[in-house]
Amino acid sequence: MDTKNVNESIKIIGVGGAGCNDLAFMYKYNRPKEVDLWVFNTDKESLERNLVPNKLLLGKEFFTGTNREPQKGLQAAQESEEQIKEVLAGSTMVYLIAATSGGTGAGATPYIAKLCKEMGIPCVAVITTPFSFESLAALKRSQAAITQLRNYIDKVLVVDNEKRRHLPKEEKGTYS
């Protein structure tokens, strides 16, 4: 973990595959200069390919992702609690960006929000819901994660992925 920018006050953290992709897009095209961008993921290979320089590999054993299992995403975040707290330390505001249909986004994002709350850091989450062609299980994972997030977060903004589906590739945030 590179900690050179850890104490900057506003952080935007992409969690899981989709959140990390969104942050890579932001970094490449619209990088805000006054904020610290971070990507947190359980997929080591995906994290290494990401353009965002500040990275945190979550967990001690799920280096190829969580196979859409939120419990594994939660476990990975719990195993990385001290590193997450190091990143969050000194923040005056945190924004979490994630999709909640998979394992890392659905499992780790609520836990990171919980840590923000415990540390007294205001936190907003921008969450994308599953596409209509995704499984009912993905929708249930997403709904459960959003419900958990509401316990810890100051505001949850839910974006329907269907509204992003017809955007040109350059506007979807799929850059890593």
VOBA-59213 format. One line per 10 residues: number of its first residue (from 1); for each residue x, y, z of N, C-alpha, C. Coordinates in nm, 3 decimals. Atoms other than C-alpha are relative to their C-alpha. Layout:
% VOBA-59213
NUM> X:Y:Z:X:Y:Z:X:Y:Z | ... $
This chain:
% VOBA-59213
1> 0.085:-0.117:0.000:0.000:0.000:0.000:0.089:0.122:0.000 | -0.072:-0.125:0.007:0.136:0.338:-0.101:-0.072:0.101:0.088 | 0.065:-0.089:-0.096:0.066:0.578:0.186:0.041:0.145:-0.015 | -0.049:-0.136:0.014:0.217:0.897:0.046:-0.111:0.104:0.003 | 0.109:-0.097:0.002:-0.124:1.064:0.004:-0.109:-0.031:0.102 | 0.101:0.049:-0.092:-0.305:0.901:0.295:-0.068:0.110:0.079 | 0.059:-0.100:-0.088:-0.366:1.219:0.496:-0.077:0.110:-0.071 | 0.083:-0.100:0.066:-0.544:1.424:0.229:-0.142:-0.014:0.052 | 0.124:0.000:-0.077:-0.884:1.521:0.362:-0.122:-0.060:-0.068 | 0.117:0.056:0.068:-1.138:1.414:0.095:0.047:-0.118:-0.082 $
11> -0.038:0.120:0.073:-1.120:1.061:-0.040:-0.119:-0.056:-0.077 | 0.097:0.074:0.079:-1.308:0.886:-0.316:0.058:-0.139:-0.017 | -0.049:0.137:0.000:-1.276:0.509:-0.290:-0.090:-0.087:-0.086 | 0.071:0.098:0.080:-1.380:0.264:-0.558:0.018:-0.137:0.063 | -0.005:0.130:-0.067:-1.468:-0.073:-0.404:-0.049:-0.109:-0.096 | 0.039:0.109:0.089:-1.476:-0.398:-0.605:0.026:0.035:-0.145 | -0.029:-0.017:0.142:-1.451:-0.439:-0.980:-0.062:0.122:-0.063 | 0.069:-0.113:0.063:-1.712:-0.187:-1.091:0.043:0.133:0.061 | -0.043:-0.123:-0.065:-1.614:0.075:-0.833:0.140:0.040:-0.043 | -0.137:-0.027:0.045:-1.249:0.043:-0.934:0.001:0.048:-0.145 $
21> 0.010:-0.045:0.140:-1.342:0.076:-1.303:-0.048:0.145:-0.008 | 0.050:-0.138:0.000:-1.539:0.393:-1.230:0.109:0.098:0.042 | -0.109:-0.089:-0.045:-1.242:0.542:-1.044:0.109:0.011:-0.105 | -0.099:-0.006:0.107:-1.005:0.450:-1.328:-0.045:0.098:-0.108 | 0.055:-0.094:0.097:-1.235:0.640:-1.565:0.016:0.143:0.050 | -0.012:-0.132:-0.059:-1.240:0.938:-1.330:0.146:0.046:-0.002 | -0.143:-0.032:-0.003:-0.861:0.927:-1.295:0.049:0.037:-0.140 | -0.048:-0.022:0.137:-0.808:0.912:-1.671:-0.058:0.127:-0.063 | 0.066:-0.108:0.073:-1.060:1.176:-1.781:-0.039:0.122:0.081 | 0.053:-0.113:-0.077:-1.184:1.395:-1.499:0.058:0.005:0.140 $
31> -0.058:0.013:-0.133:-0.941:1.359:-1.210:-0.014:0.129:0.079 | 0.007:-0.118:-0.087:-1.037:1.600:-0.934:0.135:0.020:0.068 | -0.133:-0.028:-0.053:-0.721:1.770:-0.810:0.003:0.008:0.152 | 0.000:-0.022:-0.145:-0.828:1.832:-0.450:-0.042:-0.122:0.080 | 0.041:0.120:-0.072:-0.925:1.476:-0.361:0.102:-0.111:-0.022 | -0.089:0.114:0.005:-0.741:1.153:-0.301:-0.080:-0.119:-0.050 | 0.071:0.115:0.058:-0.854:0.863:-0.523:0.069:-0.130:0.043 | -0.048:0.132:-0.042:-0.820:0.505:-0.397:-0.085:-0.107:-0.064 | 0.075:0.117:0.044:-0.921:0.164:-0.532:0.030:-0.114:0.096 | -0.008:0.115:-0.090:-0.992:-0.130:-0.299:-0.063:-0.119:-0.072 $
41> 0.056:0.116:0.067:-1.040:-0.478:-0.443:0.059:-0.128:0.057 | -0.049:0.131:-0.039:-1.001:-0.848:-0.369:0.065:-0.072:-0.118 | -0.058:0.059:0.120:-0.887:-0.922:-0.725:0.135:0.068:-0.027 | -0.135:-0.057:0.009:-0.510:-0.865:-0.726:0.036:0.040:-0.143 | -0.036:-0.028:0.139:-0.467:-0.883:-1.104:-0.074:0.123:-0.052 | 0.078:-0.116:0.042:-0.747:-0.635:-1.169:0.052:0.127:0.066 | -0.053:-0.115:-0.074:-0.607:-0.402:-0.904:0.132:0.047:-0.061 | -0.130:-0.035:0.059:-0.259:-0.413:-1.059:-0.016:0.071:-0.134 | 0.024:-0.062:0.132:-0.403:-0.315:-1.402:-0.065:0.137:0.011 | 0.075:-0.125:-0.014:-0.600:-0.021:-1.262:0.092:0.120:-0.009 $
51> -0.078:-0.122:0.020:-0.477:0.328:-1.354:0.022:0.081:0.128 | -0.009:-0.079:-0.123:-0.535:0.475:-1.007:0.122:-0.048:0.079 | -0.123:0.043:-0.068:-0.201:0.476:-0.823:-0.018:-0.045:0.144 | 0.021:0.037:-0.141:-0.342:0.443:-0.467:-0.090:-0.123:0.005 | 0.070:0.128:0.006:-0.446:0.078:-0.422:0.011:-0.073:0.132 | -0.002:0.086:-0.118:-0.540:-0.154:-0.140:-0.061:-0.134:-0.037 | 0.049:0.136:0.021:-0.569:-0.530:-0.186:-0.066:-0.044:0.128 | 0.077:0.040:-0.117:-0.841:-0.645:0.051:0.015:-0.150:0.025 | 0.001:0.141:-0.040:-0.809:-0.970:0.242:0.136:-0.066:-0.007 | -0.123:0.078:-0.005:-0.550:-1.236:0.291:-0.004:-0.123:-0.089 $
61> 0.007:0.123:0.079:-0.679:-1.510:0.064:-0.082:0.010:-0.127 | 0.089:-0.007:0.117:-0.924:-1.388:-0.202:0.063:0.084:-0.111 | -0.073:-0.083:0.095:-0.670:-1.259:-0.453:-0.049:-0.011:-0.143 | 0.061:0.008:0.133:-0.881:-1.359:-0.752:-0.146:0.042:0.007 | 0.138:-0.045:-0.016:-1.201:-1.195:-0.628:-0.075:-0.087:0.099 | 0.082:0.068:-0.101:-1.486:-1.321:-0.415:-0.107:-0.091:-0.060 | 0.097:0.088:0.067:-1.688:-1.516:-0.673:-0.144:0.039:0.034 | 0.134:-0.056:-0.025:-1.991:-1.292:-0.610:-0.057:-0.039:0.136 | 0.045:0.039:-0.134:-2.007:-1.393:-0.243:0.028:0.115:0.098 | -0.019:-0.115:-0.090:-2.063:-1.087:-0.018:0.068:-0.036:0.132 $
71> -0.063:0.039:-0.126:-1.955:-1.282:0.291:0.153:0.000:-0.014 | -0.144:-0.004:0.024:-1.608:-1.318:0.135:0.049:0.144:-0.012 | -0.036:-0.142:0.007:-1.604:-0.944:0.057:0.008:0.062:0.139 | -0.001:-0.047:-0.139:-1.692:-0.870:0.419:0.124:-0.052:0.072 | -0.116:0.059:-0.067:-1.425:-1.111:0.544:0.129:0.069:-0.045 | -0.120:-0.065:0.052:-1.163:-0.952:0.318:0.016:0.140:0.060 | -0.006:-0.134:-0.059:-1.250:-0.603:0.448:0.037:-0.010:0.148 | -0.033:0.017:-0.142:-1.236:-0.726:0.808:0.148:-0.034:0.017 | -0.141:0.037:-0.007:-0.894:-0.882:0.746:0.091:0.119:-0.029 | -0.078:-0.118:0.039:-0.776:-0.547:0.605:-0.038:0.124:0.080 $
81> 0.052:-0.114:-0.077:-0.935:-0.328:0.873:0.109:0.103:0.035 | -0.104:-0.096:-0.039:-0.608:-0.172:0.992:0.049:0.082:-0.118 | -0.043:-0.074:0.119:-0.499:-0.080:0.639:-0.108:0.097:-0.047 | 0.110:-0.089:0.039:-0.843:0.063:0.562:-0.002:0.121:0.092 | -0.001:-0.111:-0.095:-0.828:0.274:0.878:0.117:0.095:-0.027 | -0.114:-0.086:0.036:-0.483:0.402:0.773:-0.037:0.092:-0.115 | 0.041:-0.080:0.116:-0.629:0.518:0.442:-0.103:0.106:0.044 | 0.107:-0.090:-0.042:-0.933:0.676:0.613:0.048:0.108:0.097 | -0.048:-0.092:-0.102:-0.730:0.851:0.885:0.022:0.139:-0.057 | -0.017:-0.138:0.042:-0.739:1.229:0.858:-0.102:0.049:-0.101 $
91> 0.101:-0.040:0.099:-1.031:1.231:0.613:-0.107:0.087:0.064 | 0.113:-0.080:-0.044:-1.293:1.499:0.649:-0.128:-0.042:-0.072 | 0.115:0.048:0.078:-1.521:1.328:0.392:0.047:-0.119:-0.083 | -0.030:0.117:0.084:-1.530:0.991:0.215:-0.119:-0.028:-0.090 | 0.099:0.044:0.097:-1.719:0.891:-0.098:0.037:-0.142:-0.040 | -0.021:0.138:0.041:-1.756:0.519:-0.168:-0.076:-0.023:-0.131 | 0.061:0.028:0.130:-1.825:0.408:-0.527:0.005:-0.151:-0.019 | 0.001:0.146:0.015:-1.936:0.048:-0.585:-0.127:-0.046:-0.070 | 0.119:0.075:0.042:-2.171:-0.191:-0.755:-0.023:-0.101:0.111 | 0.029:0.090:-0.112:-2.347:-0.411:-0.504:-0.061:-0.132:-0.045 $
101> 0.053:0.128:0.049:-2.434:-0.708:-0.722:0.101:-0.112:0.012 | -0.104:0.101:-0.013:-2.103:-0.888:-0.667:0.040:-0.020:0.145 | -0.042:0.031:-0.135:-1.909:-1.002:-0.365:0.076:0.110:0.071 | -0.081:-0.101:-0.067:-1.653:-0.732:-0.293:-0.081:0.127:0.024 | 0.081:-0.122:-0.017:-1.884:-0.435:-0.354:-0.108:-0.019:0.104 | 0.111:0.024:-0.093:-2.174:-0.590:-0.163:0.047:-0.031:0.141 | -0.046:0.039:-0.132:-1.967:-0.727:0.124:0.091:0.101:0.067 | -0.099:-0.090:-0.060:-1.685:-0.477:0.176:-0.051:0.143:0.017 | 0.043:-0.140:-0.006:-1.861:-0.146:0.108:-0.073:0.034:0.129 | 0.064:-0.033:-0.128:-2.097:-0.158:0.409:0.098:-0.002:0.118 $
111> -0.097:0.006:-0.109:-1.804:-0.255:0.632:0.090:0.124:0.001 | -0.082:-0.123:0.009:-1.592:0.037:0.508:-0.082:0.118:0.049 | 0.089:-0.107:-0.048:-1.892:0.267:0.570:-0.010:-0.005:0.152 | 0.005:0.017:-0.146:-1.914:0.126:0.924:0.125:0.057:0.065 | -0.125:-0.054:-0.053:-1.548:0.210:0.982:0.000:0.153:-0.005 | 0.011:-0.147:0.010:-1.610:0.566:0.858:-0.084:0.054:0.114 | 0.089:-0.046:-0.107:-1.897:0.603:1.102:0.070:-0.008:0.135 | -0.071:0.017:-0.127:-1.688:0.467:1.390:0.110:0.105:0.018 | -0.107:-0.099:-0.005:-1.411:0.714:1.302:-0.052:0.143:-0.006 | 0.059:-0.133:0.004:-1.656:1.005:1.281:0.018:0.073:-0.132 $
121> -0.023:-0.059:0.132:-1.599:1.062:0.909:-0.131:-0.002:-0.079 | 0.120:-0.001:0.086:-1.899:1.176:0.700:0.027:-0.082:-0.126 | -0.020:0.091:0.113:-1.953:0.927:0.420:-0.125:-0.005:-0.087 | 0.106:0.012:0.100:-2.162:0.916:0.102:0.036:-0.117:-0.090 | -0.023:0.112:0.091:-2.200:0.605:-0.114:-0.078:0.022:-0.129 | 0.065:0.000:0.131:-2.277:0.604:-0.486:0.003:-0.145:-0.046 | 0.014:0.143:0.024:-2.405:0.255:-0.564:-0.075:-0.023:-0.130 | 0.076:0.039:0.119:-2.506:0.099:-0.894:-0.068:-0.134:0.027 | 0.079:0.123:-0.014:-2.773:-0.168:-0.903:0.025:-0.090:-0.121 | -0.025:0.093:0.112:-2.758:-0.476:-1.127:-0.079:0.037:-0.126 $
131> 0.072:-0.010:0.126:-2.853:-0.470:-1.493:-0.120:-0.094:0.004 | 0.120:0.084:0.001:-3.193:-0.622:-1.572:0.029:-0.143:-0.044 | -0.032:0.136:0.046:-3.027:-0.921:-1.740:0.077:-0.080:0.104 | -0.070:0.073:-0.106:-2.838:-1.010:-1.421:-0.101:-0.082:0.080 | 0.085:0.095:-0.072:-2.974:-1.277:-1.190:-0.079:0.064:0.113 | 0.077:-0.041:-0.117:-3.231:-1.242:-0.917:0.090:0.001:0.123 | -0.095:0.004:-0.112:-2.950:-1.338:-0.677:0.081:0.129:0.006 | -0.075:-0.126:0.004:-2.754:-1.030:-0.791:-0.086:0.114:0.054 | 0.090:-0.103:-0.050:-3.056:-0.810:-0.723:-0.016:-0.011:0.152 | 0.014:0.019:-0.145:-3.099:-0.961:-0.376:0.128:0.042:0.074 $
141> -0.127:-0.043:-0.061:-2.727:-0.909:-0.298:0.005:0.152:0.007 | -0.003:-0.145:0.008:-2.760:-0.549:-0.406:-0.094:0.063:0.104 | 0.097:-0.054:-0.096:-3.073:-0.482:-0.200:0.048:-0.018:0.144 | -0.050:0.025:-0.135:-2.917:-0.641:0.110:0.115:0.096:0.034 | -0.113:-0.090:-0.024:-2.598:-0.434:0.074:-0.047:0.143:0.020 | 0.052:-0.136:-0.013:-2.792:-0.109:0.027:-0.068:0.016:0.136 | 0.064:-0.004:-0.133:-2.999:-0.189:0.338:0.106:0.011:0.110 | -0.108:-0.008:-0.099:-2.678:-0.248:0.537:0.066:0.137:-0.002 | -0.065:-0.131:0.013:-2.521:0.071:0.403:-0.077:0.109:0.071 | 0.083:-0.104:-0.060:-2.813:0.281:0.522:0.019:0.010:0.152 $
151> -0.026:-0.003:-0.144:-2.718:0.187:0.882:0.123:0.084:0.036 | -0.129:-0.061:-0.032:-2.376:0.353:0.855:0.029:0.129:-0.075 | -0.038:-0.103:0.093:-2.382:0.612:0.583:-0.084:0.125:0.017 | 0.076:-0.124:-0.007:-2.486:0.975:0.569:-0.098:0.012:-0.116 | 0.089:-0.005:0.117:-2.634:0.942:0.220:0.039:-0.112:-0.097 | -0.022:0.101:0.103:-2.673:0.659:-0.032:-0.067:0.048:-0.127 | 0.053:-0.034:0.131:-2.717:0.754:-0.396:0.000:-0.128:-0.083 | 0.013:0.125:0.075:-2.847:0.459:-0.599:-0.021:0.034:-0.147 | 0.006:-0.023:0.144:-2.784:0.462:-0.974:-0.043:-0.130:-0.066 | 0.049:0.116:0.073:-2.981:0.222:-1.193:0.093:-0.026:-0.119 $
161> -0.094:0.033:0.108:-2.727:0.049:-1.420:-0.067:-0.001:-0.137 | 0.071:-0.001:0.129:-2.993:0.021:-1.691:0.011:0.136:-0.068 | -0.012:-0.134:0.058:-2.965:0.397:-1.738:0.138:0.024:-0.058 | -0.136:-0.012:0.052:-2.592:0.355:-1.806:0.024:-0.093:-0.118 | -0.021:0.107:0.097:-2.635:0.061:-2.041:0.022:0.049:-0.142 | -0.005:-0.045:0.139:-2.676:0.262:-2.361:0.098:0.115:-0.021 | -0.102:-0.103:0.016:-2.395:0.510:-2.298:0.112:-0.052:-0.089 | -0.118:0.044:0.075:-2.099:0.504:-2.536:0.105:-0.054:0.097 | -0.100:0.064:-0.086:-1.812:0.294:-2.398:0.084:0.102:0.076 | -0.085:-0.102:-0.064:-1.607:0.608:-2.322:-0.066:0.062:0.122 $
171> 0.070:-0.063:-0.111:-1.875:0.726:-2.078:-0.043:-0.098:0.110 | 0.045:0.100:-0.097:-1.931:0.400:-1.887:0.096:-0.018:0.116 | -0.095:0.018:-0.109:-1.617:0.407:-1.675:0.063:-0.137:0.000 | -0.056:0.135:0.008:-1.472:0.078:-1.799:0.147:0.003:-0.036 | -0.140:-0.015:0.032:-1.109:0.183:-1.804:0.088:-0.044:0.115 | -0.100:0.040:-0.098:-0.836:0.005:-1.619:0.123:-0.045:-0.074 $
